[in-house]
C-alpha cells in the first residue's frame, strides 16, 4: 500500500538531514572547529546561545543545532515507520539502527568536547554516523517503495556476487575509517604528491603519518579495483536485472569520482569544497552498498 505523502516528506527530510550532519561533522573536523564551544555541552561556552560568534563557534554551534533538529525528525520517522510498516521485514531493524547509531555518534561527539578522545576513537565518529545515514536511506527507499519500481523484491543473486557484495561493504567501512584517521591525525598533507607520497622517491613511508596517508590511498585503490571487477561481472551477467546492473554501474561511477576527489584534495592542498565532496561521495557510496546488501537479503528470502 502506498505510503502517505507526509511520511515521504519526513523520510526525505531525515535523509537530507543525515547528509547535513555528516557534512557538518566533516566541516567541523576539517576547519578545526571542534572546540568552538569550548568544553561546554550541550550549551556553547557556558550559554545556551553563544554570546560571541566566531567562525569556529558558528560552525560547531550550527552542527549541534542541525544534529539536534535532525535527531527529532529521525526519531519521529523511526517510530512512525515502526508502527505503520512494521510488517516489512527490514523496517524495525533499520529504525532501531538509525536511532541507536545517531545517539552513539552524538555521545562520542559530546565525550570529545567534555573530556577529549584519542585519534583512533575519533575516527569512529564519522563511520558511526554513516551507519545511521544508511539506515535512514534504506528506510526512505522502502517508504517510497523503490523495490516495486525496480522489481528489487524478486532479484536472484548468485553466491559469488553475494559474497563480493558483503565483502566490499564491510571493506568500505575500513576505507572510511582510514580516511577519518588521516584527518584526525593531521596526516592530510604529509604527502605532497599523488599517487605516491613523494613521486621522486618510491621508497616506503618514513614515519607514522606517512603510513596513515599511504595506507588510506592503498585502501582506496583496492576498493576502486574491487568495485570495477564487480561492475564488469554485473554488466556481463545481470543485464536483465536492472537494479543489480545499474546499482553496480552507479557504484563504479561514485568510487571513480571519489578517487578523483581524493587526488584533487591533496593537489589543491585541502580545498574545503573538494574535501566536503570527498566526504559526500563516500557517504553516497556506503549508502548504495548497504542497499545492495538489502538486495542480497531479498535474494536469500526469494531463494528460501
C-alpha positions in Angstrom: 0.0 0.0 0.0 1.4 3.4 -1.0 2.6 5.4 1.9 1.2 8.9 2.8 3.0 11.9 1.3 3.6 13.2 4.9 5.7 10.1 5.7 7.6 10.5 2.5 8.3 14.1 3.3 9.6 13.1 6.7 11.8 10.4 5.1 13.3 12.9 2.6 13.9 15.4 5.4 15.6 12.8 7.6 17.8 11.6 4.7 18.9 15.1 3.8 19.3 15.9 7.4 21.7 13.0 8.0 23.7 14.2 5.0 23.9 17.6 6.6 25.0 16.0 9.9 27.8 14.0 8.1 29.0 17.0 6.1 28.7 19.3 9.1 30.8 16.9 11.2 33.4 16.8 8.3 33.4 20.6 8.2 34.0 20.8 11.9 37.0 18.4 11.6 38.4 20.0 8.5 38.3 23.5 9.9 39.5 22.5 13.4 36.2 23.9 14.9 35.6 21.1 17.3 36.5 23.3 20.3 34.5 26.3 19.0 32.1 26.0 22.0 34.9 25.2 24.4 34.4 22.3 26.9 30.7 23.0 27.2 28.0 20.6 26.0 25.1 20.8 25.1 25.5 24.5 25.7 28.1 26.6 23.9 30.8 28.4 26.0 28.5 28.3 29.0 25.5 29.8 27.3 22.5 28.2 25.5 23.1 30.7 22.7 26.7 31.7 22.2 27.4 35.4 23.1 30.4 35.8 20.8 30.2 34.4 17.3 33.5 33.5 15.7 33.9 31.2 12.6 34.7 28.2 14.8 31.8 28.9 17.2 29.4 29.3 14.2 30.5 26.0 12.6 30.4 24.0 15.8 27.2 25.5 17.1 25.4 25.1 13.8 26.4 21.5 13.7 24.9 20.9 17.1 21.7 22.7 16.1 21.4 20.6 12.9 22.2 17.4 14.8 19.6 18.1 17.5 16.9 19.0 14.9 17.5 16.1 12.6 17.6 13.7 15.6 14.0 14.6 16.4 12.9 14.1 12.8 14.7 10.7 12.7 13.1 9.6 16.0 9.6 10.5 14.7 10.3 8.8 11.4 11.6 5.6 13.1 8.5 5.4 15.4 6.1 6.2 12.5 7.7 3.6 10.2 7.8 1.0 13.0 4.1 1.4 13.6 2.9 1.7 10.0 5.5 -0.5 8.2 6.5 -2.9 10.9 5.2 -5.8 8.8 8.0 -5.1 6.2 10.9 -7.4 7.2 13.7 -4.9 7.4 11.8 -1.8 8.8 12.1 -2.4 12.6 15.8 -3.3 12.3 16.6 -0.2 10.2 14.5 2.1 12.5 16.5 0.8 15.5 19.8 1.2 13.8 19.0 4.7 12.7 18.3 5.9 16.2 20.9 3.8 18.0 23.8 5.0 15.9 22.6 8.6 15.8 22.7 8.6 19.6 26.1 6.9 19.6 27.7 9.5 17.3 26.2 12.3 19.4 27.6 10.8 22.6 31.1 10.4 21.1 30.9 14.0 19.9 29.9 15.1 23.4 32.6 13.0 25.0 35.2 14.6 22.8 34.1 18.1 23.8 33.9 17.3 27.5 36.9 15.1 28.0 38.7 14.7 24.7 39.3 11.4 22.9 42.2 9.8 21.1 42.6 10.0 17.3 41.7 6.3 16.8 38.4 6.8 18.8 37.5 10.0 17.0 38.0 8.3 13.6 35.0 6.1 14.5 32.7 9.2 14.7 32.2 9.6 11.0 31.7 5.8 10.5 29.1 5.6 13.2 27.1 8.4 11.7 27.5 6.7 8.3 25.6 3.6 9.6 22.7 5.9 10.8 22.6 7.6 7.4 22.5 4.2 5.6 19.7 3.1 7.9 17.6 6.2 7.2 18.3 6.0 3.5 17.1 2.4 3.3 14.0 3.3 5.3 13.3 6.1 2.8 13.7 3.7 -0.1 11.3 1.3 1.5 8.8 4.1 2.2 9.0 5.2 -1.5 8.5 1.6 -2.5 11.6 1.6 -4.7 11.7 -2.2 -4.6 8.4 -2.3 -6.5 9.6 0.2 -9.1 12.7 -1.8 -9.9 11.4 -5.3 -9.2 14.0 -5.4 -6.4 11.9 -7.8 -4.3 12.3 -10.5 -6.9 16.1 -10.4 -7.5 18.2 -13.5 -7.8 21.9 -13.1 -7.0 24.4 -15.9 -7.3 26.6 -16.8 -4.3 29.7 -15.3 -5.8 28.2 -11.8 -6.1 26.6 -12.2 -2.7 29.9 -12.6 -1.0 31.5 -9.9 -3.1 28.7 -7.5 -2.1 29.1 -8.3 1.6 32.8 -8.2 1.5 33.0 -4.8 -0.4 30.5 -3.2 2.0 32.5 -4.3 5.1 35.7 -3.3 3.4 34.3 0.1 2.5 34.0 0.8 6.3 37.7 0.2 6.6 38.3 2.7 3.9 36.1 5.2 5.7 38.0 4.6 8.9 41.4 5.1 7.4 40.2 8.3 5.7 38.9 9.6 9.0 42.2 8.6 10.7 44.0 10.7 8.1 42.0 13.8 9.2 42.2 13.2 12.9 46.0 12.5 12.9 46.6 15.6 10.8 48.1 13.5 8.1 46.2 15.1 5.2 49.2 17.0 3.7 52.0 14.9 5.0 52.4 13.5 1.4 52.6 16.4 -1.0 52.4 14.3 -4.2 49.9 11.9 -5.8 49.7 8.9 -6.3 52.9 8.3 -4.3 53.8 10.2 -1.2 56.8 11.7 -3.0 56.8 10.9 -6.7 60.5 11.4 -6.9 61.0 8.6 -4.4 59.5 5.1 -4.5 60.6 4.1 -1.0 58.4 3.0 1.9 56.8 5.7 4.1 59.3 7.2 6.6 57.0 7.8 9.6 53.7 7.1 11.2 51.8 9.9 9.5 53.0 8.9 6.0 51.9 5.3 6.8 48.5 6.6 7.7 48.2 8.6 4.5 49.5 6.0 2.2 47.6 3.3 3.9 44.4 5.2 3.1 45.4 5.6 -0.5 46.1 1.9 -0.9 42.8 1.1 0.7 41.0 3.5 -1.7 42.8 2.0 -4.7 41.8 -1.5 -3.7 38.1 -0.6 -3.3 38.2 1.0 -6.7 39.6 -2.1 -8.3 37.2 -4.4 -6.4 34.1 -2.4 -7.5 35.4 -2.3 -11.0 35.6 -6.1 -11.0 32.1 -6.4 -9.6 30.7 -3.9 -12.1 32.2 -5.8 -15.0 30.8 -9.0 -13.7 27.3 -7.4 -13.3 27.4 -6.0 -16.8 28.2 -9.4 -18.1 25.7 -11.5 -16.2 23.0 -9.2 -14.8 21.7 -7.1 -17.7 18.2 -8.5 -17.2 18.2 -7.5 -13.5 18.4 -3.7 -13.9 18.6 -2.9 -10.2 21.8 -5.0 -9.9 23.1 -3.9 -13.3 22.6 -0.2 -12.7 23.4 -0.4 -9.0 27.0 -1.5 -9.6 27.5 0.9 -12.6 26.5 3.8 -10.3 28.8 2.4 -7.6 31.7 2.4 -10.1 30.9 6.0 -11.1 30.8 7.1 -7.5 34.0 5.4 -6.5 35.8 6.8 -9.6 34.7 10.3 -8.6 35.8 9.5 -5.1 39.3 8.7 -6.2 39.5 11.8 -8.3 38.2 14.0 -5.4 40.8 12.5 -3.1 43.6 13.3 -5.6 42.3 16.9 -6.0 42.1 17.3 -2.2 45.8 16.6 -2.0 46.8 18.6 -5.1 44.7 21.6 -4.0 46.2 21.5 -0.5 42.9 20.7 1.2 40.4 22.9 -0.6 37.4 22.8 1.7 34.8 22.3 -1.1 36.7 19.4 -2.6 37.2 17.9 0.8 33.5 18.0 1.5 32.7 16.5 -1.9 35.1 13.7 -0.9 33.1 13.0 2.3 29.8 13.3 0.4 30.9 10.7 -2.2 32.0 8.1 0.3 28.7 8.7 2.2 26.7 8.0 -1.0 28.8 5.0 -1.9 28.3 3.4 1.5 24.5 4.0 1.3 24.4 2.4 -2.1 26.5 -0.6 -0.9 24.1 -1.1 2.0 21.2 -1.1 -0.4 23.0 -3.8 -2.4 23.2 -5.8 0.9 19.5 -5.4 1.2 19.1 -6.9 -2.2 21.3 -9.8 -1.2 18.9 -10.3 1.8 15.9 -10.2 -0.6 17.6 -12.7 -2.9 18.1 -15.1 0.0 14.5 -14.7 1.0 13.3 -15.4 -2.5 15.5 -18.5 -2.7 14.1 -19.8 0.5 
